[in-house]
């Protein structure tokens, strides 16, 4: 087992409850998930050094940031955190370029400048360098805030709902840039969110907080299956490698087993791709349909069926005859009854390639 990236054991009194937790995780990217008021942001503030816990310790990547019992507490500026808040907090009197460079040392060298150029290019901000931040869109502002955090070469990242102030369509357009950052920089990351799709796409492990306590911890795709993604419902997030690309579509070999046809989206063979697929975008058939326009007709085996609030049924199925990637499907009780669906049954999952949203930005 790899060494822990995060070791958090602390107690912090808050207005209506105490944030009190003990958790250890070897994940490089750890999601902190929960409703508003669960204690997520307060936890980040302890890690950043803006709040002092009543007791406990915080270690990230083997470095002790605070240990009350030992009398050790690093100042915030010595912790090496790169912080991206929900509302960007850009300097209004500076243009994009100077906002991004605000965290650099006074006498930045050639290597620092080269790093800044890489960050600006990766986040597609070079054409905005001279523009004032007041005229930026919400998505552009968040990319500038992310670039500013990365430009300072942080030891770890604290992402406090960086997409939370954006509407759902814009969040989905910006999410691929966060996926790109995760893949390009091997940084320990604490990512706060109440969106299951974002946590699945970005995190190796998730902790669910409620009233300042850890209620669940584990693989995001398993832990968060009981949660929706706002008006869009639950989304499956799948990861694979591109086998081939052409005629507007790409074929992926999924890491957990099975294959998928998705929009090409600039993907090249061998490239890693992250894809989201809504549970309500998938049709279920008990026999393989013939002469159908949908590019995905995937044999799977039903793993479980569960009734949910609102009268819907959540079907869980695995590709590759029950050995591959797991997909959630939303059905009506009537459909389940008419198809006589049951655990262990072989079915076919049917959906268009266009139903798959590629969350990977093509490499620049």
LOSE-396991 format. One line per field, with one value per residue: chain; x, y, z of N, C-alpha, C in turn; residue in one letter. Coordinates in steps of 0.05 Angstrom, whole numbers, always signed. Layout:
N
unit = A, ...
npx = X, ...
npy = Y, ...
npz = Z, ...
capx = X, ...
capy = Y, ...
capz = Z, ...
cpx = X, ...
cpy = Y, ...
cpz = Z, ...
code = A, ...
//
This chain:
364
unit = A, A, A, A, A, A, A, A, A, A, A, A, A, A, A, A, A, A, A, A, A, A, A, A, A, A, A, A, A, A, A, A, A, A, A, A, A, A, A, A, A, A, A, A, A, A, A, A, A, A, A, A, A, A, A, A, A, A, A, A, A, A, A, A, A, A, A, A, A, A, A, A, A, A, A, A, A, A, A, A, A, A, A, A, A, A, A, A, A, A, A, A, A, A, A, A, A, A, A, A, A, A, A, A, A, A, A, A, A, A, A, A, A, A, A, A, A, A, A, A, A, A, A, A, A, A, A, A, A, A, A, A, A, A, A, A, A, A, A, A, A, A, A, A, A, A, A, A, A, A, A, A, A, A, A, A, A, A, A, A, A, A, A, A, A, A, A, A, A, A, A, A, A, A, A, A, A, A, A, A, A, A, A, A, A, A, A, A, A, A, A, A, A, A, A, A, A, A, A, A, A, A, A, A, A, A, A, A, A, A, A, A, A, A, A, A, A, A, A, A, A, A, A, A, A, A, A, A, A, A, A, A, A, A, A, A, A, A, A, A, A, A, A, A, A, A, A, A, A, A, A, A, A, A, A, A, A, A, A, A, A, A, A, A, A, A, A, A, A, A, A, A, A, A, A, A, A, A, A, A, A, A, A, A, A, A, A, A, A, A, A, A, A, A, A, A, A, A, A, A, A, A, A, A, A, A, A, A, A, A, A, A, A, A, A, A, A, A, A, A, A, A, A, A, A, A, A, A, A, A, A, A, A, A, A, A, A, A, A, A, A, A, A, A, A, A, A, A, A, A, A, A, A, A, A, A, A, A, A, A, A, A, A, A
npx = +17, +11, +44, +11, -22, -53, -64, -106, -128, -169, -202, -249, -285, -347, -401, -452, -439, -385, -328, -302, -258, -223, -180, -146, -113, -88, -96, -81, -112, -162, -229, -275, -338, -405, -465, -482, -455, -435, -384, -341, -312, -290, -255, -216, -197, -171, -129, -103, -85, -113, -150, -146, -142, -175, -152, -106, -77, -47, -25, +6, +27, +68, +89, +85, +38, +10, +12, -17, -6, +49, +63, +72, +64, +58, +65, +14, +36, +80, +64, +57, +11, -33, -87, -154, -211, -284, -304, -264, -234, -199, -150, -175, -151, -111, -87, -99, -49, -17, -46, -40, +15, +19, +31, +84, +155, +191, +237, +232, +256, +282, +264, +217, +186, +181, +151, +103, +87, +75, +32, -6, -14, -33, -82, -107, -104, -71, -86, -113, -81, -69, -117, -165, -192, -245, -276, -279, -310, -347, -326, -275, -252, -247, -210, -166, -157, -143, -97, -65, -57, -28, +17, +51, +78, +58, +59, +16, -54, -113, -177, -234, -295, -288, -319, -368, -396, -414, -462, -495, -485, -439, -404, -395, -367, -320, -298, -266, -216, -197, -191, -149, -108, -102, -80, -33, -2, +28, +2, -15, -82, -138, -204, -261, -330, -400, -419, -428, -409, -365, -330, -323, -296, -248, -224, -190, -208, -261, -288, -345, -377, -418, -450, -400, -375, -344, -380, -376, -326, -287, -282, -300, -338, -367, -383, -413, -457, -508, -523, -549, -536, -554, -602, -591, -589, -559, -493, -453, -384, -331, -268, -218, -175, -159, -174, -182, -196, -241, -284, -315, -320, -295, -264, -262, -223, -242, -217, -236, -256, -288, -315, -326, -361, -350, -359, -310, -279, -228, -194, -137, -109, -88, -91, -111, -177, -232, -299, -367, -432, -500, -545, -597, -594, -589, -614, -647, -645, -670, -655, -607, -611, -624, -598, -594, -586, -557, -491, -471, -483, -483, -465, -483, -487, -539, -530, -555, -619, -655, -705, -719, -725, -780, -801, -770, -728, -664, -619, -563, -509, -458, -408, -378, -396, -408, -359, -335, -333, -376, -443, -494, -565, -624, -691, -762, -811, -850, -823, -784, -816, -843, -801, -784, -738, -681, -632, -570, -586, -574, -566, -574, -543, -560, -542, -530, -469, -464, -488, -449, -406, -345, -295, -244, -196, -167, -97, -51
npy = -24, +45, +103, +147, +204, +241, +257, +269, +291, +319, +370, +421, +471, +496, +541, +514, +462, +415, +407, +347, +298, +239, +217, +180, +177, +150, +171, +212, +253, +276, +278, +321, +316, +338, +368, +439, +474, +430, +429, +429, +472, +495, +455, +458, +508, +500, +466, +502, +538, +581, +574, +552, +489, +461, +416, +365, +342, +356, +328, +328, +295, +272, +315, +353, +399, +422, +406, +400, +375, +371, +423, +447, +489, +510, +572, +602, +620, +588, +537, +519, +516, +516, +554, +555, +590, +591, +638, +661, +711, +749, +801, +863, +908, +890, +862, +800, +773, +795, +782, +726, +722, +741, +710, +696, +695, +756, +764, +731, +678, +653, +601, +603, +637, +606, +565, +592, +606, +555, +541, +581, +568, +516, +524, +553, +611, +649, +686, +723, +752, +808, +830, +863, +839, +849, +845, +791, +727, +683, +631, +641, +672, +635, +600, +634, +642, +590, +584, +623, +598, +553, +575, +591, +546, +505, +460, +429, +427, +464, +462, +496, +486, +505, +510, +523, +572, +577, +565, +501, +483, +513, +498, +445, +455, +477, +439, +399, +426, +424, +369, +364, +392, +358, +313, +334, +356, +327, +334, +332, +337, +370, +369, +404, +395, +392, +364, +304, +286, +318, +304, +249, +252, +277, +257, +207, +184, +193, +231, +234, +285, +304, +347, +358, +308, +248, +210, +172, +138, +126, +95, +142, +129, +88, +105, +152, +138, +140, +193, +248, +293, +349, +380, +348, +294, +230, +218, +173, +164, +150, +121, +114, +88, +112, +72, +76, +127, +163, +187, +222, +197, +163, +103, +73, +35, +15, +28, -4, -47, -68, -34, +30, +76, +142, +214, +241, +288, +310, +271, +227, +164, +122, +161, +183, +185, +217, +207, +226, +200, +204, +173, +170, +170, +121, +63, +1, -65, -131, -165, -164, -107, -99, -67, -11, +59, +77, +79, +51, -11, -50, -109, -131, -146, -150, -123, -102, -77, -22, +14, +84, +150, +189, +153, +128, +75, +50, +18, -24, -44, -86, -83, -126, -179, -177, -168, -121, -48, -10, +12, +58, +60, +95, +78, +69, +42, +13, -2, -36, -77, -95, -113, -153, -151, -172, -184, -210, -221, -223, -167, -114, -53, +8, +65, +130, +152, +207, +218, +214, +253, +280, +293, +308, +353, +363, +353, +408
npz = +0, -16, +11, +59, +32, +56, +123, +170, +231, +274, +315, +311, +337, +314, +295, +301, +308, +320, +279, +272, +261, +237, +190, +141, +80, +19, -30, -86, -104, -65, -53, -20, +1, +7, +34, +35, +91, +117, +136, +101, +76, +122, +138, +96, +109, +157, +139, +105, +141, +162, +201, +268, +295, +353, +374, +350, +287, +222, +164, +101, +45, +75, +103, +161, +177, +219, +287, +344, +393, +393, +391, +342, +287, +223, +190, +148, +98, +93, +82, +31, -1, -56, -71, -93, -94, -91, -112, -143, -130, -155, -168, -177, -201, -232, -294, -331, -338, -298, -253, -253, -244, -194, -149, -153, -135, -118, -148, -197, -238, -302, -306, -275, -307, -353, -332, -320, -371, -391, -358, -372, -426, -423, -397, -434, -437, -459, -498, -469, -436, -431, -417, -376, -314, -301, -346, -358, -370, -326, -327, -350, -309, -268, -290, -292, -237, -223, -254, -228, -178, -193, -217, -177, -163, -124, -66, -56, -74, -58, -71, -69, -82, -137, -183, -166, -168, -219, -271, -288, -343, -356, -316, -333, -379, -361, -327, -356, -358, -306, -302, -338, -310, -266, -292, -314, -272, -217, -164, -95, -77, -48, -58, -55, -62, -81, -122, -152, -203, -214, -172, -183, -232, -220, -173, -134, -89, -42, +12, +50, +83, +138, +181, +205, +211, +188, +143, +104, +65, +8, -58, -107, -148, -125, -73, -83, -112, -94, -97, -134, -190, -185, -228, -270, -255, -236, -260, -295, -291, -331, -348, -397, -450, -515, -569, -624, -673, -713, -766, -735, -686, -628, -604, -542, -496, -435, -369, -328, -355, -415, -473, -506, -547, -565, -576, -621, -608, -614, -596, -594, -616, -562, -524, -459, -435, -403, -389, -384, -372, -371, -326, -342, -396, -418, -449, -437, -460, -468, -508, -561, -599, -669, -729, -714, -698, -655, -629, -587, -564, -514, -483, -419, -348, -301, -238, -192, -169, -148, -114, -115, -87, -111, -145, -184, -211, -197, -235, -232, -271, -299, -349, -399, -389, -334, -310, -320, -327, -285, -293, -280, -288, -300, -291, -302, -256, -284, -332, -312, -293, -340, -371, -339, -306, -268, -216, -238, -290, -361, -402, -451, -458, -485, -521, -550, -582, -578, -530, -493, -455, -467, -421, -425, -445, -508, -517, -518
capx = +0, +27, +44, -12, -19, -68, -69, -121, -142, -172, -228, -252, -312, -360, -424, -474, -429, -356, -316, -286, -253, -197, -180, -120, -118, -65, -104, -68, -134, -182, -253, -291, -365, -426, -483, -473, -456, -425, -357, -321, -294, -275, -233, -196, -185, -152, -106, -89, -73, -129, -163, -130, -159, -173, -131, -103, -54, -52, -1, +1, +52, +88, +97, +67, +30, +3, +10, -22, +7, +78, +68, +82, +44, +70, +50, +1, +53, +101, +52, +59, -15, -45, -115, -173, -237, -308, -310, -240, -219, -178, -144, -190, -135, -90, -96, -97, -21, -6, -60, -28, +42, +19, +43, +112, +174, +197, +258, +227, +276, +273, +248, +191, +172, +174, +129, +79, +78, +63, +6, -24, -20, -49, -109, -117, -107, -50, -98, -127, -61, -70, -144, -173, -208, -273, -291, -278, -333, -343, -307, -248, -243, -239, -185, -145, -152, -129, -70, -50, -49, -8, +41, +68, +90, +50, +64, -10, -76, -138, -198, -258, -317, -280, -339, -393, -409, -422, -485, -487, -472, -412, -387, -387, -347, -294, -288, -243, -190, -188, -181, -122, -89, -97, -63, -7, +13, +25, -1, -36, -104, -163, -224, -288, -352, -425, -426, -416, -395, -338, -314, -315, -278, -223, -214, -184, -222, -278, -298, -371, -380, -444, -448, -373, -366, -341, -402, -368, -301, -280, -281, -322, -359, -383, -394, -431, -478, -534, -528, -554, -520, -572, -624, -583, -589, -533, -477, -431, -359, -315, -241, -207, -154, -170, -164, -182, -212, -247, -312, -329, -324, -271, -270, -246, -221, -246, -198, -249, -266, -309, -309, -346, -358, -356, -351, -281, -271, -199, -178, -119, -104, -70, -96, -130, -202, -252, -325, -391, -456, -523, -559, -623, -589, -584, -637, -641, -658, -664, -643, -591, -626, -611, -601, -601, -567, -540, -465, -465, -501, -463, -474, -477, -502, -551, -518, -574, -641, -664, -724, -708, -745, -791, -813, -753, -712, -636, -608, -534, -501, -430, -402, -360, -409, -407, -332, -324, -341, -403, -459, -521, -586, -649, -714, -788, -820, -864, -804, -772, -836, -849, -777, -778, -710, -673, -603, -558, -596, -558, -581, -558, -545, -561, -541, -515, -443, -467, -496, -425, -392, -317, -286, -216, -189, -144, -71, -41
capy = +0, +69, +120, +165, +231, +258, +248, +291, +284, +346, +379, +449, +480, +515, +554, +496, +435, +414, +391, +327, +275, +226, +203, +175, +170, +149, +183, +237, +273, +268, +294, +326, +318, +342, +391, +465, +474, +404, +433, +425, +495, +498, +436, +470, +531, +488, +457, +526, +553, +604, +567, +535, +469, +458, +395, +348, +346, +355, +321, +324, +285, +267, +340, +361, +427, +429, +385, +414, +361, +377, +452, +455, +501, +525, +596, +596, +624, +567, +511, +510, +510, +531, +556, +565, +593, +590, +664, +669, +730, +761, +829, +878, +928, +878, +847, +771, +765, +803, +765, +699, +724, +753, +692, +690, +711, +783, +762, +706, +673, +643, +576, +611, +648, +584, +551, +609, +603, +529, +542, +597, +553, +492, +533, +569, +638, +667, +708, +741, +762, +837, +839, +867, +816, +856, +837, +763, +710, +668, +609, +652, +681, +612, +590, +652, +636, +565, +590, +637, +579, +535, +590, +593, +520, +496, +433, +416, +444, +465, +471, +500, +489, +525, +513, +525, +597, +576, +548, +474, +480, +525, +480, +422, +463, +483, +414, +387, +439, +413, +343, +368, +399, +333, +296, +346, +361, +306, +348, +324, +356, +367, +381, +407, +397, +378, +353, +277, +283, +331, +288, +224, +258, +289, +247, +179, +175, +214, +230, +247, +299, +314, +357, +357, +281, +231, +190, +151, +143, +104, +101, +160, +117, +71, +120, +173, +128, +147, +221, +259, +317, +371, +374, +328, +267, +218, +213, +154, +175, +127, +128, +94, +95, +112, +51, +86, +151, +170, +192, +236, +182, +149, +79, +72, +12, +25, +17, -25, -68, -61, -13, +51, +94, +169, +234, +242, +310, +314, +250, +212, +137, +120, +182, +177, +201, +216, +210, +226, +190, +206, +148, +171, +170, +93, +46, -27, -85, -159, -177, -145, -95, -101, -45, +12, +80, +81, +66, +34, -33, -63, -131, -126, -164, -134, -128, -95, -60, -9, +36, +109, +171, +200, +131, +116, +52, +51, -8, -25, -66, -86, -91, -149, -202, -175, -165, -95, -23, -9, +33, +62, +66, +103, +66, +71, +15, -1, -14, -59, -98, -105, -128, -174, -148, -183, -187, -233, -224, -211, -146, -97, -24, +21, +94, +142, +163, +235, +220, +213, +279, +277, +313, +312, +373, +353, +365, +430
capz = +0, -18, +36, +60, +23, +74, +150, +183, +256, +287, +325, +308, +344, +296, +308, +308, +314, +319, +259, +286, +243, +234, +165, +127, +52, +1, -55, -94, -105, -46, -53, +5, -11, +26, +30, +47, +120, +128, +147, +80, +74, +147, +137, +79, +123, +176, +123, +94, +164, +169, +226, +285, +308, +382, +378, +327, +269, +193, +148, +72, +32, +96, +116, +182, +175, +246, +307, +369, +415, +392, +390, +315, +269, +202, +181, +122, +74, +91, +78, +3, -12, -78, -63, -113, -81, -107, -126, -157, -115, -171, -162, -198, -213, -248, -317, -328, -335, -271, -233, -253, -234, -167, -129, -158, -119, -129, -169, -211, -258, -328, -302, -266, -330, -370, -319, -323, -399, -394, -345, -388, -450, -415, -390, -458, -428, -471, -513, -450, -416, -428, -412, -348, -304, -299, -371, -363, -363, -301, -332, -353, -283, -253, -302, -283, -209, -223, -264, -207, -158, -205, -225, -153, -157, -97, -58, -58, -82, -43, -90, -53, -101, -157, -204, -153, -174, -247, -276, -294, -369, -355, -299, -349, -399, -347, -314, -370, -352, -281, -309, -350, -289, -251, -307, -320, -248, -196, -138, -76, -81, -34, -76, -42, -81, -75, -148, -155, -228, -212, -154, -197, -254, -210, -148, -131, -65, -32, +40, +53, +109, +146, +209, +215, +215, +164, +141, +85, +52, -10, -86, -114, -164, -108, -51, -92, -130, -83, -100, -160, -197, -191, -246, -290, -244, -232, -283, -294, -301, -340, -357, -416, -470, -542, -587, -652, -676, -741, -774, -714, -662, -618, -589, -517, -478, -408, -350, -312, -372, -434, -493, -509, -570, -556, -596, -624, -590, -617, -583, -611, -605, -540, -505, -437, -437, -382, -402, -367, -385, -353, -321, -356, -425, -426, -453, -430, -477, -460, -531, -576, -621, -696, -747, -697, -703, -631, -633, -564, -556, -498, -466, -391, -330, -279, -212, -171, -175, -123, -117, -104, -83, -136, -161, -204, -203, -205, -243, -234, -288, -306, -376, -402, -376, -305, -300, -329, -315, -274, -302, -267, -307, -287, -304, -287, -246, -305, -350, -298, -292, -367, -380, -319, -299, -242, -212, -252, -317, -382, -416, -469, -452, -511, -520, -572, -576, -571, -502, -476, -455, -462, -402, -430, -466, -525, -509, -534
cpx = +18, +24, +21, -4, -32, -72, -81, -135, -145, -200, -228, -280, -322, -386, -445, -464, -398, -347, -296, -282, -226, -198, -151, -127, -92, -72, -88, -88, -157, -206, -266, -319, -385, -443, -471, -476, -446, -398, -335, -301, -278, -252, -210, -182, -166, -126, -90, -76, -88, -146, -145, -148, -154, -152, -128, -78, -63, -25, -9, +27, +74, +98, +77, +63, +23, +2, +8, -7, +37, +84, +78, +59, +58, +52, +37, +19, +75, +90, +53, +33, -21, -75, -132, -200, -260, -311, -285, -222, -195, -174, -156, -173, -113, -102, -92, -68, -11, -21, -46, +0, +42, +32, +72, +130, +181, +217, +254, +247, +264, +256, +220, +174, +163, +151, +103, +69, +64, +35, -14, -33, -39, -78, -121, -123, -88, -63, -112, -107, -64, -98, -149, -192, -238, -289, -290, -304, -327, -324, -279, -236, -233, -213, -162, -137, -137, -100, -53, -40, -27, +18, +61, +82, +83, +58, +39, -31, -100, -158, -225, -282, -310, -300, -366, -409, -420, -447, -476, -474, -443, -393, -377, -367, -320, -282, -265, -216, -179, -178, -153, -101, -82, -77, -35, +10, +7, +23, -21, -57, -128, -184, -251, -309, -377, -436, -413, -401, -367, -320, -305, -294, -250, -210, -210, -201, -239, -285, -324, -373, -409, -442, -421, -361, -363, -363, -395, -342, -295, -279, -304, -345, -377, -397, -416, -454, -506, -541, -532, -535, -539, -594, -617, -584, -561, -519, -456, -406, -340, -288, -230, -186, -166, -157, -162, -200, -216, -277, -328, -332, -297, -280, -251, -246, -221, -227, -210, -260, -289, -299, -332, -340, -368, -350, -320, -268, -241, -182, -162, -115, -82, -75, -116, -154, -220, -279, -347, -415, -479, -537, -586, -619, -587, -610, -628, -658, -651, -653, -628, -607, -610, -617, -611, -579, -548, -514, -458, -487, -483, -475, -465, -494, -513, -539, -538, -596, -650, -683, -713, -731, -754, -802, -795, -739, -684, -626, -577, -526, -471, -426, -385, -370, -405, -380, -320, -334, -371, -418, -486, -540, -611, -673, -739, -795, -834, -845, -790, -791, -841, -825, -770, -749, -704, -643, -593, -566, -577, -576, -562, -564, -541, -561, -524, -487, -445, -478, -472, -411, -363, -307, -256, -212, -165, -119, -63, -11
cpy = +25, +86, +139, +193, +250, +244, +271, +280, +309, +350, +409, +457, +500, +525, +534, +468, +437, +397, +372, +303, +264, +211, +201, +166, +170, +161, +208, +259, +262, +288, +297, +333, +322, +366, +416, +463, +448, +407, +430, +448, +500, +479, +447, +493, +522, +480, +481, +542, +577, +599, +549, +515, +469, +437, +380, +354, +344, +350, +316, +317, +281, +292, +349, +391, +438, +404, +398, +401, +368, +406, +462, +466, +519, +549, +590, +599, +604, +540, +501, +504, +528, +531, +568, +566, +592, +615, +677, +689, +741, +790, +846, +898, +917, +863, +817, +763, +771, +789, +738, +700, +735, +736, +685, +706, +737, +781, +735, +703, +662, +618, +583, +621, +626, +568, +566, +606, +576, +529, +557, +583, +530, +500, +551, +598, +658, +690, +728, +755, +792, +847, +843, +846, +823, +847, +808, +749, +695, +645, +618, +661, +657, +599, +608, +646, +609, +568, +604, +617, +561, +549, +591, +567, +509, +467, +416, +436, +441, +478, +472, +506, +509, +529, +520, +550, +598, +559, +521, +471, +491, +508, +456, +430, +469, +458, +401, +400, +429, +384, +344, +374, +374, +315, +307, +350, +340, +319, +335, +346, +349, +383, +381, +410, +384, +366, +326, +274, +295, +314, +262, +229, +266, +273, +216, +167, +199, +209, +246, +259, +307, +322, +354, +329, +267, +210, +167, +158, +120, +114, +119, +147, +99, +88, +140, +164, +135, +177, +229, +282, +339, +362, +353, +299, +256, +213, +192, +168, +152, +137, +106, +105, +93, +90, +61, +110, +157, +173, +203, +221, +169, +124, +76, +44, +22, +12, -6, -47, -60, -39, +6, +67, +121, +189, +236, +263, +315, +293, +235, +184, +137, +141, +173, +195, +196, +223, +209, +217, +189, +179, +147, +172, +141, +78, +17, -45, -113, -175, -156, -133, -96, -75, -20, +33, +84, +66, +48, +15, -53, -85, -126, -146, -147, -143, -123, -77, -48, +13, +60, +129, +182, +178, +118, +91, +55, +23, -5, -49, -63, -96, -116, -173, -201, -170, -138, -71, -24, +16, +34, +70, +74, +93, +72, +43, -1, -15, -38, -82, -111, -122, -151, -174, -159, -184, -212, -236, -211, -192, -132, -68, -9, +52, +105, +151, +192, +239, +221, +241, +274, +300, +318, +333, +363, +368, +387, +427
cpz = +0, +7, +35, +49, +43, +101, +165, +208, +272, +298, +324, +315, +324, +309, +317, +313, +313, +295, +272, +269, +245, +208, +154, +99, +36, -26, -61, -95, -87, -47, -26, -4, +12, +20, +42, +77, +133, +141, +127, +78, +99, +149, +120, +94, +144, +161, +113, +117, +172, +193, +242, +299, +338, +389, +352, +310, +240, +180, +120, +59, +51, +110, +136, +181, +203, +263, +334, +392, +416, +391, +364, +299, +249, +195, +154, +98, +72, +86, +50, -10, -36, -74, -86, -100, -101, -124, -137, -142, -130, -163, -184, -213, -231, -272, -312, -323, -308, -249, -230, -240, -205, -146, -132, -140, -133, -152, -183, -234, -284, -325, -293, -289, -349, -359, -323, -352, -403, -382, -362, -414, -444, -410, -412, -450, -442, -485, -495, -432, -411, -421, -382, -339, -303, -323, -377, -357, -338, -305, -336, -327, -267, -264, -294, -254, -207, -233, -243, -186, -168, -210, -201, -146, -129, -92, -59, -65, -64, -62, -76, -72, -122, -179, -192, -160, -203, -250, -287, -322, -369, -338, -316, -370, -386, -335, -329, -364, -325, -285, -321, -329, -272, -266, -312, -295, -227, -169, -121, -76, -62, -50, -62, -63, -70, -101, -152, -181, -226, -194, -168, -218, -243, -188, -148, -108, -56, -2, +40, +81, +113, +175, +221, +220, +189, +164, +123, +73, +33, -39, -94, -129, -148, -87, -60, -109, -120, -86, -129, -166, -205, -210, -266, -280, -242, -259, -278, -305, -306, -351, -375, -433, -498, -559, -615, -653, -706, -745, -751, -688, -654, -602, -566, -506, -450, -389, -334, -328, -389, -453, -496, -534, -562, -578, -597, -608, -591, -604, -603, -599, -583, -518, -483, -439, -413, -394, -381, -384, -366, -350, -336, -386, -436, -428, -446, -448, -467, -483, -547, -599, -647, -712, -731, -700, -679, -634, -610, -558, -541, -480, -438, -374, -307, -253, -189, -182, -149, -129, -103, -101, -109, -154, -181, -193, -214, -211, -244, -250, -294, -334, -376, -386, -345, -294, -306, -314, -307, -284, -287, -289, -291, -304, -289, -277, -267, -325, -338, -298, -319, -378, -362, -311, -271, -241, -225, -281, -337, -398, -435, -462, -479, -508, -542, -563, -566, -543, -483, -478, -448, -445, -404, -451, -482, -517, -529, -539
code = X, X, X, X, X, X, X, X, X, X, X, X, X, X, X, X, X, X, X, X, X, X, X, X, X, X, X, X, X, X, X, X, X, X, X, X, X, X, X, X, X, X, X, X, X, X, X, X, X, X, X, X, X, X, X, X, X, X, X, X, X, X, X, X, X, X, X, X, X, X, X, X, X, X, X, X, X, X, X, X, X, X, X, X, X, X, X, X, X, X, X, X, X, X, X, X, X, X, X, X, X, X, X, X, X, X, X, X, X, X, X, X, X, X, X, X, X, X, X, X, X, X, X, X, X, X, X, X, X, X, X, X, X, X, X, X, X, X, X, X, X, X, X, X, X, X, X, X, X, X, X, X, X, X, X, X, X, X, X, X, X, X, X, X, X, X, X, X, X, X, X, X, X, X, X, X, X, X, X, X, X, X, X, X, X, X, X, X, X, X, X, X, X, X, X, X, X, X, X, X, X, X, X, X, X, X, X, X, X, X, X, X, X, X, X, X, X, X, X, X, X, X, X, X, X, X, X, X, X, X, X, X, X, X, X, X, X, X, X, X, X, X, X, X, X, X, X, X, X, X, X, X, X, X, X, X, X, X, X, X, X, X, X, X, X, X, X, X, X, X, X, X, X, X, X, X, X, X, X, X, X, X, X, X, X, X, X, X, X, X, X, X, X, X, X, X, X, X, X, X, X, X, X, X, X, X, X, X, X, X, X, X, X, X, X, X, X, X, X, X, X, X, X, X, X, X, X, X, X, X, X, X, X, X, X, X, X, X, X, X, X, X, X, X, X, X, X, X, X, X, X, X, X, X, X, X, X, X, X, X, X, X, X, X
//
